[in-house]
Amino acid sequence: MMDEFIYLNGQLVRGFEARLSPFDHGFLYGYGLFETMRSYNGHIFRLDSHLTRLRCSAESVGLTHSVLITDDGKQSLKAACVATLAANRLKDARIRLTVSAGEGDMTPDPRTCPSPTVLITARYLDPLSPEKYETGFKAAVSFLRRNSQSPLSRLKSTCYMENILARTTARAVGCDEAIFLNEQGYLAEGSATNVFLVSHGELITPCFESGVLPGITRDAVLEIARTSNIKATERWVQLNELIEAEEAFLTNSILELVPLVSVEGRIIGTGKPGKLTGDLLFAYRRLVEEAVK
Ligand SMILES: Cc1ncc(COP(=O)(O)O)c(C=O)c1O
């Protein structure tokens, strides 16, 4: 594994050659951002959207180095992602682009970090089994709350500890995913997924103000709904609405759309993947096929 190719600050190097500074503020203070992307047949799905999200997030946290926020920078990151995939001779992969404030002083002051760290890794992706799409995911509601007022709730930041703690706790009780409510008790998102539910035939997902990551897959699902004349609404959602929904599903770039069949042991709908969920997953895969051919 350590001889895989890794892109680090402008160069493709072997894993065993890659060196990160012990004074990297991403490591010391979690001052960093990342994107997880999926490639199909050698094409990274919605790479531009991932890079646009990264740019907006970088600007919002003061990571304003040109490689992160200019069009030229975006093009070079794009080329670097493609090159990392190709160097590892991968077609279906998980690609991770991580940026941090970079090396600085031993104080949490980003002004001491002259240039960011940019790291790209790509590994073969063993997709979720078809059986799991048939049985669906079970979720537990986390004891941790999303802070909808915090800018971090809308960023894919390397401060991922709450997400990990929530998911670990959910897994300990036999669940696949943890669901976060926000500080006001409204539904926010999963530990690594956005949440959708279907009620009276209408597709509903928590609005950004609830404290959710603007997911690339969430966006694609809303786009499919628009073009298929499926009524879709982004709004504040109560946990009860999820429990009482006709169907529900979770989204992210790796899982695509995975049915959600229970929350806190309460069965959603029939306890089986719903019809609209299946139709949307089919449409999403068509969208992917079109994009990567
Ligand atoms: C907290 C959180 N919400 C939502 C998502 C889904 O985002 P995307 O569809 O861009 O993968 C992720 C992805 O990992 C995530 O970490």
The ligand as a MOL file (V3000), in Angstrom:
LIG
                    3D

  0  0  0     0  0            999 V3000
M  V30 BEGIN CTAB
M  V30 COUNTS 16 16 0 0 0
M  V30 BEGIN ATOM
M  V30 1 C -21.1990 15.4130 7.2930 0
M  V30 2 C -21.4760 15.0620 5.8740 0
M  V30 3 N -22.6760 15.3510 5.3410 0
M  V30 4 C -22.9690 15.0380 4.0560 0
M  V30 5 C -22.0480 14.3900 3.2450 0
M  V30 6 C -22.3970 14.0620 1.8080 0
M  V30 7 O -21.6470 14.8770 0.9350 0
M  V30 8 P -21.3280 14.4790 -0.5660 0
M  V30 9 O -22.6270 14.1370 -1.2100 0
M  V30 10 O -20.7150 15.7130 -1.1310 0
M  V30 11 O -20.3940 13.3160 -0.5500 0
M  V30 12 C -20.7890 14.0860 3.7710 0
M  V30 13 C -19.7930 13.3910 2.9390 0
M  V30 14 O -18.9070 12.7310 3.4110 0
M  V30 15 C -20.4960 14.4360 5.1070 0
M  V30 16 O -19.2940 14.1630 5.6410 0
M  V30 END ATOM
M  V30 BEGIN BOND
M  V30 1 1 1 2
M  V30 2 1 2 3
M  V30 3 2 2 15
M  V30 4 2 3 4
M  V30 5 1 4 5
M  V30 6 1 5 6
M  V30 7 2 5 12
M  V30 8 1 6 7
M  V30 9 1 7 8
M  V30 10 2 8 9
M  V30 11 1 8 10
M  V30 12 1 8 11
M  V30 13 1 12 13
M  V30 14 1 12 15
M  V30 15 2 13 14
M  V30 16 1 15 16
M  V30 END BOND
M  V30 END CTAB
M  END
